[in-house]
Amino acid sequence: MRYLLTAIRRLLASKRNEEVRADGGTVEGSEQAARDDGSGLFDSDLVESSPFWLPPFLLMGFFVYGAIAWNLLISLTDHTGFGEIDYSSLDFEMYSRAFSDPQFIFAARNTVVLIVGFIGVCLVIGLLLAILLDRQIRFKNGFRTIYLLPMSLSFVVTAQFWLWMYNVNSGIINQILGLVGLGPYNWIGNPELILGAVIFALVWQFSGYTMVVYLATLQSIPNAHYEAARVDGASTIKMYWRVIIPQLRNAMISATVVLMVFALKAFDFLYALVGGYRPPKGADILPTLMVRMAYQNNEWAYGSAIAILLFLLALGIVAPYLYHQHKHGNL
Amino acid sequence: MTGETTTDERTESGFDFDAKRLGLYATLALLVGFFLGPIEMGLVTSLKSDPTAGVPFLPPSASGLTFEKWGTAFEALSSGLFNSVIMAVPATVFSALLGSMAAYGLTQISWKGQIPILSLFVAAIFIPYQAVLVPLTQFWSIYFPLTDLLWFVWAGLGISEEYGELLKLIITHIAYGIPICTILFRSFYKGMSEEMIEAARLDGASIRRIYRRIVLPLSTPMFAVVLIYQFTQIWNELLFALILISSGTSEAAPVTLVLAGLGESQEGLDFALRMAGALLTALPTLIVYVLFGEEFAEGAAT
């Protein structure tokens, strides 16, 4: 706040300067520059640049942080159905309800399985793809573009493709497995298999993304590192394991955080599989449960509470990442 | 990829085709099949009069070839495609512009206390949108009922009131698009030469003038990246469309919402129709991707 007050004072001062400078006097300009060392100009910069960052900040801040705070408030009410929200009695009832709700426990478990499974497989496959493409390949960019292509498709679109792939009788997956005498499996209809099937489809869609993140780092590793490992007589596998992969740590961390966001967006995929709020049996995750509770059952407060718990889950992954970035000055 | 290797594969002329290289290319080709397979299968299936006939990934026989499903899909989705265009284009442009402005004010003009504000922009990228849905519904339906406020617009233009819902969706997409656009532009502006800005300021140019005359023209390549990436994201989005627009049968429903309901409204098991619909929905993003794959990759990797 103190900032703001001095800033406004400075602004008035700098406005006067502006007018003088508008007459084309560079002398005042250099005088301004001479005062650069002081802290004065910083504050006037804050105000002078505020037309640029303040409107986007307010719009984004209202819709993101304002909405989350509001959501927290709603989750403390008992609001259901239609009509005005009664904010007079606030309690944590909805949260205790969530923790004793078998549906919630099941969805939470599925969410963790989906996030961990999806991210784990994506990181491994993405790494292999990146290493393959980093080995002096011709048409490298062509391959890269093809591997990344599924990411540019909508979840609604890929859900249609995979419904067809996983089809019990005519789907290609069961036909291939049939060649070696397995199946047919009911991938979508069987609660035991559905989560694995969804993870596989999401890996198809996003392992290209992981590859691109790794590639950006791999290309910055100097050739000398490879040479040195060679001279030491290390095998290819050893070289990658000992010298190259450790340098990919940061790429791995940032890919993990973004993949988590994609995993939670799997709501779109699950919704599109069935064209409704209730995903196939066994595939309910917190995002689908939340939307169903709020928009199908009109249990607004309960839906909000689930959303806050989901938010905390995401925060548990993102906050350490942001802190890590901040510490290394990468923000 | 196993065992000892003596060929120096990391030199400029290291393209010697021994068995290992061949294995490498075979693997890469198999992977191409894996990543393009589902799309190719969707394409051939959409052209079959009986989707279950023959092998899923082989083109239909001459007698079984039909474009009828594409016709049906186009009829069902054409208004959705139109709505998606008038939604995604302005939403993309505005979120990119606001992102560029925010990044400029927070990156190239340095002042104390930037970092906390910037952190809020970064953190906003990773918010699960479920955490804002209920307030969003409250805000748009009770506190700011845009559709009713603008009744004269719909009456004057003679278009359906439903388009008020689409306007809400556009504003929503702009607001939630700002964080990622800001960070993309910021990474670009950080690499821009500071001397130029410094020199311009010493000459007494105002912050606004520097942005218009220097920064904006130099941002063109990054604008391409952000516009491509954001357009794809907004076009593909379902969740906000689902809760802000009453249903897939609404006149203002974007194409993803219509497609998600296609299996229900039409004969649910008609996979040929579903595939045609899916490909039609993906067509604009596919075209953009084929033309600007590099930019998309850059947007994704940042």
Interface residues (C-beta under 8 A of the other chain):
Chain A: Y3 E18 R21 G25 T26 E28 G29 S30 Q32 A33 S39 F42 D43 D45 L46 E48 S49 S50 P51 F52 W53 L54 P55 P56 F57 L59 M60 G61 F62 F63 V64 Y65 G66 A67 I68 W70 N71 I74 E84 I85 L129 I131 L132 L133 R135 Q136 I137 R138 N141 F143 R144 T145 I146 Y147 L148 L149 P150 M151 S152 L153 S154 F155 V156 V157 T158 Q160 F161 W162 L163 W164 M165 N167 N169 S170 G171 I172 Q175 W204 G208 Y209 V212 V213 L215 A216 N223 Y226 E227 R230 S235 T236 I237 V257 V258 M260 V261 L264 K265 F267 D268 Y271 A272 V274 G275 G276 L286 P287 M290 V291 A294 Y295 W300 G303 S304 I306 A307 I308 L310 F311 A314 V318 L322 Q325 H326 L331
Chain B: M1 T2 G3 E4 T5 D8 E9 R10 G14 F15 L24 Y25 T27 L28 L31 V32 F34 F35 L36 G37 P38 I39 M41 G42 T45 P51 T52 V55 P56 F57 L98 G99 M101 A102 Y104 G105 L106 I109 S110 W111 K112 G113 I115 I117 L118 S119 L120 F121 V122 A123 A124 I125 F126 I127 P128 Y129 Q130 A131 V132 L133 V134 P135 L136 T137 Q138 F139 I142 T172 I174 A175 Y176 I178 P179 T182 R201 L202 D203 G204 S206 I207 R208 Y211 T232 W235 N236 E237 L238 L239 L242 I243 T256 L259 A260 G261 L262 G263 E264 F271 R274 M275 G277 A278 L279 T281 A282 T285 L286 V288 Y289 G293 E294 F296 A297 A300 A301
